Amino acid sequence: MVVDTYFGQFHKNLQASTGCDVEFRIQQDFEQFIEALFRREAALSLVPGPYFNIIKSLGYVAVSSQILAAPRFTYVVAKKETLLFNLNDLKGRTVLAASPYASSGSFFLQALINENLSDQVQIQYGYSYDRMIMDVLKNGTDAAVLIEEYWALVDPRLKTHHLNVVAKLSSNASSEFVILEERQHLATVILDALQASKLKWGPPLKEAVGSNALDQLLRDKLFEFKNSQ
């Protein structure tokens, strides 16, 4: 469904251009996604920009970068009655997030580090966005970290009467289409398929906008992976 919604035409164009069946595989979680990248399991991958800064050492080449018309936002939300209005109010509180390897989770962690709050806020990972909202509303947690696409889908009545935005964190981090070095002959075909699909993608970046927190997490993960081989 996700592939059809966002990349359906690109998928069709890519199959038509290559004359091959192209399988789009969505990993169940970020841990599996990272493992698959490190193992170089796919010829073509769509990754958060900060990932490219790390995996290019494994023989990946960026072929196209997402064109951002405006900064992307990560929302930290809480129940209105908790009276949480900024990051400093989260001291001693518990916040739910998808993953430290997700853009939303990593940029929230970076924001806490920047404010010297990282050791004063408990972050619990591994939750779906639906579960986070339910836990916030049922007082199962103090706050949750959401991507802007999900926040846009939340019922306006909940936003007006029950939820409060504690922080709205901006980022210029893009996403990148990357391919294995030995598949560089496919770059032109991929770019043509993207352009024909009218998706907002442009020339690749040599270095993507990153997050120090996420960069370090990925470097540590790569170090563990290499030592396990």
Beta strands, then each sheet from edge to edge (+ up, - down):
strand 1: 44-48
strand 2: 60-66
strand 3: 72-79
strand 4: 94-97
strand 5: 122-125
strand 6: 143-147
strand 7: 163-171
strand 8: 175-180
strand 9: 201-202
sheet 1: 1+ 8- 2+ 9-
sheet 2: 5+ 4+ 6+ 3- 7+
end
